[in-house]
Each structure stands twice: as C-alpha cells, then as structure tokens.
Amino acid sequence: MENNSDSVLEMYLYETNTLLEQLDNIMLSAEQADTLSEDDVNEIFRIMHTLKGSAAMMEFEPLMTIAHRIEDLFYLIRENTMEVVPEQDRPQLFDLLFKSIDYFRNEVSKIENGEPLSNNIDNFLNAINMFINKINGETAEAQGQAQTQPAQAASAVKTSGADANHRYSLRVFLDAGCGMENLRAFMAVNDVKDQCIHEFTYEPEGLETDSSLSESISENGFVMHFSSDDDRKQAIQVVGGLGFVKTYQEIDEEPPQEAAAQAEAVSEPSKVAESTEKEPAPAVKRKVESAETTKTDASGTQNPAHHQIKQSLISVNLSKLDQLMAVVGEIVITEAMVTASPDLKGMDAAKLDNFNKSARQLRKLTDELQDISMSLRMVPVSGTFQKMRRIVRDMGQKLGRRANLTIIGEDTEIDKTIVDAISDPIMHIVRNSMDHGIEPDEETRIAAGKNPEGEIILSAQNTGSEVIIRIEDDGAGVDSDAVLRKAIKQGLASPDVDYSQREILNFLMMPGFSTNTEVTEFSGRGVGMDVVKKNIESVAGTVLMTSEFGKGTCTTLKIPLTTAIMDGMEVAVGDSIFTIPLQTIRQSFNASESDIIHDAMQGEMIGKMDNFYPVVRLHELYGLEPRARKTDDGIFVWVETSESSYCLFVDELLGEQQVVIKPLPTYLNSFGIKEAGIVGCTILGDGNISLILDVASLLTSNAGFAGY
C-alpha cells in the first residue's frame, strides 16, 4: 500500500511540474504580446482546473484553494474575453500568474523534500480576490458572494438517478488499473459541469468521499443523466478528451407513457405465473443505443487512433532504467570476454569461422540493445532551456534591463541524469549574462553600436559523441585586466607571471572569486562559476570560456551523451592498461628527445602548434615499470580540458574501445584515490581491469603516494 502511495505521489509531482512549465511558457509569450489569446485563457483555465483536482485528490488543501480561486478568475475572463481586463491592469494579472507559478513550485519543492506545506495563503488569496473584484466591478461586500459561487454552481449537479426529466443517460467506463476510480469519476463529473450544461444527475453517490466505490466503478463505470440529447452530446465531447476514460455508452430511457404501456404488456402473460413466483416488472426499460462508442474528438468525428497513441506512452522510474543500463553494461563486458577468450586460440579453422560469424551477430545485437537502452534515458534539453526564459524575464524586470533569450537546438537529447546535473550550471551562466554581461542602460549599448535590447543565445548541438551547449551574450564582455588584478589581490595569481586570456578567464571559475564589489540579490558572493565547473566535471564534461571586452562572452559546455558508457582510448604503460576519455584527446604523435624542453623546476615541455605544453609521464606518476623509457620508443597523447592542456607519455596505444564505467570501491578513498587522477575503472574483454584517467585533475594530482 505504501509503494502505491509513493507511485501516486510521484505521478502527481511529475504532472504538476509539467503543467507549471507549460503555464510558465504560456505566460512568458503572453507578457511579450501584452495579452492572452482565447486559446491561452482556455488552456490556463484547464491547467488550474487540473491542478485543483489533483491537489484535492492528494489532500493538499492550500494548493487546491489557490488553484480554485485562479480557476474562478479565468472562468470570469473566459466568459467575458480578455476585454474584461483593462490594458493598464494586465501587468498586474501577469504578475499574479507568475507569483502563482512560483507559489506552486515552492510548495511542490516542499513536498519533494518531505516538508510540511505552508498554510499561510491569506495574503496571496486576498490579492487574487481583490483582482477578481476589480475586474468584475464588485464591491468589498460582494466578495463573500463571489466565494460562494462555486457552491451554487455545484447545485447544477444532483446525485440522484434517472427520472422523467433526465432520460438521456451516459455510462462512462475508465481505463483498467488507472487507480482512484471514484475521484477520477468525480473529476469527470466536475469537468462536465464546467461546460455550462443544464442541470443533470449522476450515480453512484459519494464519489468524492467513498473510496469503496472504486471497485464498482472499475467494473461497471458510472452514469450521468441529462435532460436533453444535446446536453449529452456536449458531455461526450468532454469525457472523450479525458485521458483516463476508456469507452462510454449512450443509454436512452423510454418516455413514461411508453414505459407504462410496456410494463402493462409484460404483466399480462405473467398473470399465470404470478401464483408460483411474484416478481415486479421493471418500471423503466433502458435501450442501449451503442454497446461501445469510440471516443470522439471535439468536432464529433471518430478518432480511433487517439486512444492507442495515449497508451503508447508510459512513465518509468529512473531507477529501473539505471538497473537496465547496469545489466546492458554487464552484457557488453561478457560479450567482449567471450569473443576475446584465450581458449579460442588453436581452434579448428572451420569451427573458428562459424564462431566468428555468431560472434559478429551477437555484437550486432548487443550494440542494438545498448543503443535502445541508452535512448530510453534520453530526454530533450527543451525543459531546462525553457526555464531560462523565466530567469531572463524576472532579472530583466528587477535590474531594469531589456534582454531577449534566443533558444537553438532545444530538441537535442541527453541522458536524463545529465540533464538534471546541467540545469543549475546553465542557470548560473544565464544569470551572469544578465547581471555582468548585458549593460545596465540602453544608452551605453546604443553608443557602442548595439541593439538597445540585449540578446542571450542558448544553443545545443549533438556532435555524435557529446553535446555542446553554448551560452552567448552581446554584453560588455570580461575585463581581463580587472579580473587579473582581483586574482592577484586574492593571492590566486602572481604579478610576475604573464597569463594568457584563457588562464585569466579560468580565475572566474575558482571558489569565492567574484568581480562584483558589493553583494546583490544575484551576485557578489563568489558562488556561481565554481559551481558550474564542479557540476559539469561531475558528469565528465568540460567548461570553456571566451570573451572579448566590449563585445560579449561565450561559455561552452561539452557534455557526454551518457555517463554509463563512453568511448575511450586504451593505452599501455608497462603491464598496466589505462583508459583516456576520447572526447579529451586532441592528437597522438611521436616525438624525439630533442623535442623536449626542460624548465628550471625539472619539468618537461613539448612544442605543438606554436605553443608549449607540459609533459606527464604516466610511468613516473604512478611508479610503474615502463617498456618505453626513452622518448623515441613511446607515444604522446595530447589531451585538453576546460582549464588545462598537456601531453601524456605512454608506451603504446592499444586502440579505441567503448567501455562501461564502473565506480571504484569507496574504501579506496582513504588511500587518496580521488586525488590520484583516476575517476573509475572498466573491465576489458580479456578480463583485465583498466583504470579510467581523470584528465581534468591528472596534471595537478599527487599520484606518487604509497601503493603505486
């Protein structure tokens, strides 16, 4: 029972968050247009009605109350069009809706964290009521009457069965296993009531309170009785659009005169049998017009495919997908172990050929299984990108700056876990663009030859092995000299060193570093870009900043498609095998001893493309016995991250391979494994273990500890 409650709560949270995102997008577009279209009004009314019903179902009374009053507000707007809201009052309406979105999000966050809901909603409720009174031209005394309207409207529905005035019935059947059938039936009745249908009745009674009715409704459905066929047709349009309704039946009651005549006709031949068994004739005979009617859309035409499309989508818990990926990873490893088994050596050529054919087919199926399982976890970045519109809007109002957010490639898909991890970094970067980038006054932008309205471009591109996300702005850019002075003042940089533009920008991603001289609501605390760097690197991504003073700034995030399986380059150092993430490799090359430059600190540098890069010899770093001690005998791998670029010296390249990332045992943390430049391991086809290198931290790692 507890698991069922948890699944219901998860579904409630998912649906509520989805509706709030949809509402946010509607309001952002409406605010730009300075009005709400008829479709917008209807959609907001529907969203609030759904939020109200869902909150009532979950017994979240404060949420239900707020949603109910906003629903009343949009009922008034829907009935009178947007003309009922004067132009000077529309900004107040938009602010009211944005505040309601924030209220719901805050309360949903409390639910997710197991915190109690806030019952202090009087001020917000009064603000909504005052706006209703304002546009409705009501006095303060009439406010109480407005609050009783929902109760009066409910009187249009009676919980009695069919009678002479309600002969047109509709029996509605719900989807099998939809859960809480009594409350879903009650929601359907309310939806029909909201379509301004004349008085009608329904049965069974007590839908909103009696959960014991669920089993009966699941088997037999519930019935609504109408006074005319037109009312019933209008109800069919409503229930036909509900996702949890399976089918419905139209049932006509016979007129009273015909029913009496039929009852008399039935009673005549029954007189003979009356002495042995007395059974009263039915008072009313029902005639079923259609045993099972297909759902119709709003136009009344049949749409048999609609139900199938709805049923083709299901929600799956992310933990189950994690388990699936783990199993697929084990299959990939096992398949590699089978095909690389040493027992195959010396096998008969004909048998080996048959085995290789089967192995190729197995590899093909394994690759397909891996692709499908990975695609199940892929979600578009549109949800995360669209949230940034609200941030640009709110900050623009508070800072008094005009800026437009342009979104490109929002359909690009990334692993669900990674999407969750990059949400905060993107938010911080967009906030930086608004606070530090876009100039505070339009005159400054006009004098610089720019559009008075700033522009922020948020784009995503899938390159096949990774996703590149860019956040660009046409603001003031980064003053490198000011950043360097601040870094020297904080002891992060030395005044005697000549730093490159890239190295100076990297100071911005250090903890506690901020160029703001005073703390504001949005910045100045030194928290932001260091969080970006940390979160992106936690999903094996990289951050790169470029900026031109007076022109703007661009932050590039390079994110792997998934963290479970990655493409890597296997390299050998002595008897050990290491894996280098393929997206960090720029080039591999041979070099001679004469190409190496030694600095005063006994360090090594090597020239490449008009620049010099540090050399890291893995055998020295980890205390291994190499096969290639001389520079001429080994090979260099040029790697690059968001803040460093250097060359690794290894014995040889073993080849590119797709590997399954396995976390290292937690007890190794006590040996300083995290500081050793190792992020995890993978199992190779021959059963050996390969350590996966953390290229971002390898250059500064203290790997020369005991045990290596």
ZIJOHU-V890418 format. One line per field, one symbol per residue. burial: 1 if it has 16 or more other C-alpha atoms within 10 Angstrom, else 0. A space follows every 10 residues. Layout:
burial=???
This chain:
burial=0000000000 0110011011 1111011100 1000110001 1111111111 1111111001 0111111111 1111111100 0100100001 0011011101 1011101100 0000001000 0000100111 1110100000 0000010000 0000001010 1110011111 1111000011 1111111110 1110001011 1111101000 0011001100 1111111100 1101111111 0001111111 1111000011 0110000000 0000000000 0001100000 0001111000 0000011000 0000000000 0101110110 0111111010 0000000000 0000000010 0010010011 0011001111 1111110111 1110110000 1110101111 0111111110 1111111111 1111111111 0100100000 0111111111 1100011111 1111111101 0011011000 0010000000 0111111111 1011100000 0111111111 1111111011 1111111101 0111111111 1111111111 1111001111 1111100000 0000011000 0001110000 0111111110 1100011110 1001111111 1111111111 1110000111 1101000000 0011111111 1111100001 1111111110 11100000
